[in-house]
């Protein structure tokens, strides 16, 4: 079963909409990171996308079927919204490992 990582950048406070769309698509949840633009201006380029200050990044790992449903759901949420937007991109997950050891070398 192929796994994909969906990354969505949204204005601050919109992450709950994305997580709700993810759960409706069949995902078990996601991770939300608070982010802000950096640089001399109020906007910065990241992979040719505009990253606005005070944004949230939502990361969701899911199967291809769920990822496709999620992408459609996010598009529906923002297609008619002229005041805010979302940027979504998907990366394949080639390797996944769980780290569960609490031992650290100092």
C-alpha positions in Angstrom: 0.0 0.0 0.0 1.6 3.3 -1.1 1.7 6.1 1.4 1.9 9.8 0.7 2.6 12.9 2.7 0.2 15.8 2.0 1.5 19.2 3.1 -1.0 22.1 3.2 -0.2 25.7 4.1 -3.2 27.8 5.2 -3.7 31.1 7.0 -3.5 31.0 10.8 -6.6 29.5 12.2 -7.6 27.4 9.2 -5.9 24.2 10.1 -9.1 22.7 11.7 -10.8 22.9 8.3 -8.0 20.9 6.8 -8.0 18.3 9.6 -11.8 18.0 9.3 -11.5 17.5 5.5 -8.7 14.9 6.2 -10.9 12.9 8.6 -13.8 13.1 6.1 -11.5 11.7 3.5 -10.6 8.8 5.8 -7.4 10.0 7.4 -6.7 9.4 11.1 -5.5 12.9 11.8 -2.5 15.0 11.1 0.2 17.3 12.4 -0.1 21.1 12.6 2.9 23.4 12.7 2.8 27.1 13.2 4.8 29.0 10.6 5.7 32.5 9.5 7.3 34.0 6.5 10.9 35.3 6.8 12.9 37.9 4.9 12.9 41.6 4.2 9.4 41.7 2.8 6.2 40.4 4.3 6.2 37.5 1.8 8.7 34.8 1.0 9.0 32.3 -1.9 9.1 28.6 -1.1 9.2 26.2 -4.0 7.7 29.0 -6.1 4.7 29.3 -3.7 4.0 32.4 -1.7 4.3 31.8 2.0 2.5 34.5 4.0 3.4 35.4 7.6 1.3 33.8 10.3 0.4 30.6 8.6 -0.1 27.0 9.6 1.3 23.9 7.9 -0.7 20.7 8.1 1.0 17.4 7.4 -1.0 14.3 6.8 0.2 10.8 5.9 -2.3 8.6 4.1 -2.9 6.2 1.3 -3.3 7.3 -2.3 -7.1 7.0 -2.2 -7.4 9.1 0.9 -4.8 11.6 -0.4 -6.8 12.1 -3.6 -10.1 12.6 -1.6 -8.3 15.1 0.7 -6.9 17.1 -2.3 -10.4 17.3 -3.7 -11.8 18.4 -0.3 -9.2 21.1 0.1 -9.9 22.4 -3.4 -13.6 22.5 -2.6 -12.9 24.5 0.6 -10.9 27.2 -1.1 -12.0 27.3 -4.7 -14.5 30.2 -4.2 -12.7 32.0 -1.3 -11.1 35.2 -2.5 -10.0 36.3 1.0 -7.8 33.3 1.8 -6.1 30.4 0.0 -4.3 27.1 0.7 -1.3 25.6 -1.0 -1.2 21.9 -1.2 1.5 19.5 -2.4 1.9 15.7 -2.1 5.2 13.8 -1.7 5.5 10.0 -1.9 6.8 8.2 1.2 9.5 5.7 0.1 10.6 4.7 3.6 8.9 4.9 7.0 10.4 3.9 10.3 9.3 4.4 13.9 11.7 5.6 16.5 10.6 4.5 19.9 13.7 4.4 22.0 14.0 6.8 24.9 17.8 6.2 25.4 20.1 9.0 24.4 23.9 9.2 24.3 25.1 12.5 25.8 
